[in-house]
Amino acid sequence: MPKGNDEEVSIRKTAIRNATLKATEKPFETAELALDLLKILPELASKGNSNAVSDVGVAGLLASAACKGALFNVDINLGSLPEDFASEIRLNAPLIQEESRLLSRKVMDAVRDKL
């Protein structure tokens, strides 16, 4: 985008911020979805078909990696945004990270118990 005068600079700055916000929201949604999967896996490991429990373990590993990776992208993009942008994401990202850590451990424990 051009940046030849103050108006163009302002338009460009706004466009970049909006794009960065979108680039923050999408991986945050991915982290939320991965967390949703992690929430159901301990029960699936405990009550599901014992022949498929290793598949539940793999799903737990992949969901955990997806959540952590998505949160890396969230963090890098938040650093480029003003503090008043994405306040809900800033608040919830650390909570998702901690909950995913705890649930990942719970999944692995449930899988090991069933092996």
C-alpha positions as CSV (number, residue, x, y, z in Angstrom):
1,M,0.0,0.0,0.0
2,P,1.2,3.5,-0.7
3,K,2.6,5.7,2.0
4,G,3.3,8.9,0.3
5,N,1.3,11.2,2.6
6,D,-0.2,11.2,6.1
7,E,-3.5,9.9,4.9
8,E,-2.0,7.0,3.0
9,V,0.2,6.2,6.0
10,S,-2.8,6.1,8.3
11,I,-4.8,3.9,5.9
12,R,-1.9,1.5,5.5
13,K,-1.3,1.4,9.3
14,T,-5.0,0.6,9.9
15,A,-5.0,-2.1,7.2
16,I,-1.9,-3.8,8.7
17,R,-3.4,-3.7,12.2
18,N,-6.7,-5.2,10.9
19,A,-4.8,-8.0,9.0
20,T,-2.6,-8.7,12.1
21,L,-5.8,-8.9,14.2
22,K,-7.3,-11.5,11.8
23,A,-3.9,-13.3,11.9
24,T,-4.3,-13.5,15.6
25,E,-8.0,-14.5,15.8
26,K,-7.6,-17.5,13.4
27,P,-4.9,-19.4,15.4
28,F,-6.8,-18.5,18.6
29,E,-9.8,-20.3,17.2
30,T,-7.6,-23.2,16.4
31,A,-6.3,-23.3,19.9
32,E,-9.9,-23.3,21.2
33,L,-10.8,-26.2,19.0
34,A,-7.8,-28.2,20.0
35,L,-8.7,-27.6,23.6
36,D,-12.2,-28.8,23.0
37,L,-10.8,-32.0,21.6
38,L,-8.4,-32.4,24.6
39,K,-11.4,-32.1,26.9
40,I,-13.1,-35.2,25.5
41,L,-10.1,-37.4,25.1
42,P,-9.6,-38.6,28.7
43,E,-13.1,-40.0,28.8
44,L,-12.6,-41.6,25.4
45,A,-9.4,-43.2,26.6
46,S,-11.1,-44.5,29.7
47,K,-14.4,-45.7,28.2
48,G,-13.6,-46.2,24.6
49,N,-12.5,-49.4,22.8
50,S,-9.3,-50.6,24.4
51,N,-8.0,-51.6,21.0
52,A,-8.0,-48.0,19.9
53,V,-6.6,-46.4,23.0
54,S,-3.2,-45.8,21.4
55,D,-5.1,-43.8,18.7
56,V,-6.6,-41.6,21.5
57,G,-3.0,-41.1,22.7
58,V,-1.9,-39.9,19.3
59,A,-4.9,-37.7,19.0
60,G,-4.0,-36.2,22.4
61,L,-0.4,-35.5,21.2
62,L,-1.6,-33.9,18.0
63,A,-4.3,-31.8,19.7
64,S,-1.7,-30.6,22.3
65,A,0.7,-29.7,19.5
66,A,-2.0,-27.9,17.6
67,C,-3.0,-25.9,20.6
68,K,0.6,-25.0,21.5
69,G,1.5,-24.1,18.0
70,A,-1.6,-22.0,17.5
71,L,-0.8,-20.1,20.7
72,F,2.7,-19.4,19.4
73,N,1.2,-17.7,16.4
74,V,-1.2,-15.8,18.7
75,D,1.7,-14.6,20.9
76,I,3.8,-13.4,18.0
77,N,0.9,-11.5,16.5
78,L,-0.2,-10.0,19.8
79,G,3.3,-8.5,20.1
80,S,2.6,-6.4,16.9
81,L,-0.8,-5.1,18.1
82,P,-1.5,-2.2,20.5
83,E,-2.5,-3.2,24.0
84,D,-6.1,-2.2,23.5
85,F,-6.5,-4.7,20.6
86,A,-7.6,-8.3,21.1
87,S,-8.1,-7.9,24.8
88,E,-10.2,-11.1,25.1
89,I,-7.5,-13.1,23.4
90,R,-4.8,-11.5,25.6
91,L,-6.8,-12.6,28.6
92,N,-7.8,-16.1,27.5
93,A,-4.7,-17.3,25.7
94,P,-2.7,-18.0,28.9
95,L,-5.7,-19.8,30.3
96,I,-6.0,-22.0,27.3
97,Q,-2.3,-22.8,27.4
98,E,-2.5,-23.9,31.0
99,E,-5.7,-25.9,30.6
100,S,-4.3,-27.6,27.5
101,R,-1.2,-28.5,29.5
102,L,-3.2,-30.1,32.3
103,L,-5.5,-31.9,29.9
104,S,-2.6,-33.3,27.8
105,R,-1.3,-34.9,31.0
106,K,-4.7,-36.2,31.8
107,V,-5.0,-37.8,28.3
108,M,-1.6,-39.4,28.6
109,D,-2.4,-40.8,32.0
110,A,-5.7,-42.2,30.9
111,V,-4.1,-43.8,27.8
112,R,-1.3,-45.4,29.9
113,D,-3.9,-46.7,32.4
114,K,-5.7,-48.4,29.6
115,L,-2.7,-49.9,27.8
